[in-house]
Amino acid sequence: MGFPEQLKMARLNINYTQQQVADLMGIAKSTYCGYETGKRQPEIEKIKLLARILQTSGDTLRETGFNPESEDKFEKALAIFKSLRPEFQDYALEQMKKLAELQDKI
């Protein structure tokens, strides 16, 4: 699903009309409609505004794949890994490889 579909879905999830979103953004309804049809591409500042209005994130709208929760988990795992002695780091890497292989089989 691309940006136009994500945008429309986010708008419908909070029961706003195109006109309501356009009014909140201070743009014409036709401009907003162009975002949902893919005929127009909003600038990054407009995407940030859309995300706030539609109670979502710009990453969700743009489908960047960035997930703050995953980023937090990665940072925590990295901190733990760095705190290990070198021989335990080697063991941890081997275990992660085994988990990745197991995941691929499931």
N, C-alpha and C positions, 0 to 999 in steps of 0.2 A: 504494500500500500504506500503510495507516494504522499508528498506534502499536501496536495489538494484534498485527498481522501482523509488523511489524518486531521486536517483542519476542520473539515465538515463534521467528522465524527466527534471531535472535541466540542464543537459548537452544539451539536444535537444532544450530547451528554449533559449539558447544563441548560438545555431547553431555551437557547437564544435563537432569535431569527437573524438572518443576515443583516437586516436593517439595524437591529440592536447592537450587533458587534461593530458595524460600520460607524454608528453614532458614537459609541464608546471610544473608537479609534480616531474619530474626527475626520473620517474619509467618506467618500461617496459610496453608496451601496454597490454601484457598478464596479468600483475599484475592488471592494471586498469580494464581490462575486467572481471577479477575475482571478483572485487568489484560489478560490475553491474550484474553479474550472481549469486552472493551470495556465490560463492565458496571461496572467501577470505573476511576477515573482516579487514578494515583499523584500525590502531591505532588512538587514539584521535587526535594526532598532524596532521595526514594525513586527518582526517575529517575536521579539522579547515582549512587546506590548500585547500581542495576540496571546502569548502564553499566560501572561498575568490575567488578562480578561477571561480566558477560557479555562483558567485554573489547572494548567498543565505546565509542561516545560518545553522550551524550544527544542531540546533534544528529542522529545517525544514527537513533536510536530515534524521535525526534519528527519526523524528516524536515523539518528546518528549512531545508535547502539550504545551510547554512553548511558550508564546507569550509576548514579552516585552511590547507591548501596553496594554495587559490585566494586566500585573504586575504593570504598571504605574497607571492604573485606580484603582487597588486594594490599592496601597499605598496612593493615593489621598483620596479614600473613608475612609480608616483607619484613616488617619490624621484628616479628618472632624469628624468622629465618636468619636475619642479620645478628640476632642475639646468640645464636647457636655457635658452638665451637666448630671448627672446620670439618672434623670427622662426622659430626652430627648433621652438618649441612649436606654432606655427601649422601648420608643415609636418607635425609628428608627428600632430596632430589630423586633418589631411586624410588621412594614410596609414591611420590607425586607422578612419576612416569607410570608406575603400575596402576595407579588410580585412573590415569588418562586412558591407558590401554583397556582397562576393565570397562570404563564408560563407553568406549567405542564398540565394545562387544554387546553391550546391553541395548 
